[in-house]
Amino acid sequence: MNWQRTNIQAAVTYLRERIAAGATDVRTKAIYEGLMDVLEPNRRALRVQREMADAAQSAVPVPPARERRTRVERRDQDRRVANLGPPIGADRRRLPDRRAGRDRRGRRE
């Protein structure tokens, strides 16, 4: 054993005796638990997991404030299902001078 572990074990033993003698203050117990976590790292991992599980169990799910998407009511038939045929009038894509005149940036060609 190295000297650090020996000193920590001596401190744990002293604090265990103090707690058995009636020292029930929070500080003594916190120091004792901290030293035990240093001696046994698995103990700390288990404690942290237990605390996380308790926190997750006590967490209350928050319902959404409102639905962000508005629901659209569909009529009897959906407009995409019905075949309405070709559009009425001249197809503007077929016009030869479609790009004649001003361009989109506002300049003359």
MOZINOR-V861463 format. One record per helix or strand of 3 or more residues. SS is the DSSP state (@ for helix, = for strand). FROM is the first residue (numbers start at 1). LEN is the number of residues. If there is no record, write none. Layout:
ss->SS from->FROM len->LEN
ss->SS from->FROM len->LEN
//
This chain:
ss->@ from->3 len->19
ss->@ from->26 len->14
ss->@ from->41 len->18
ss->@ from->92 len->3
//
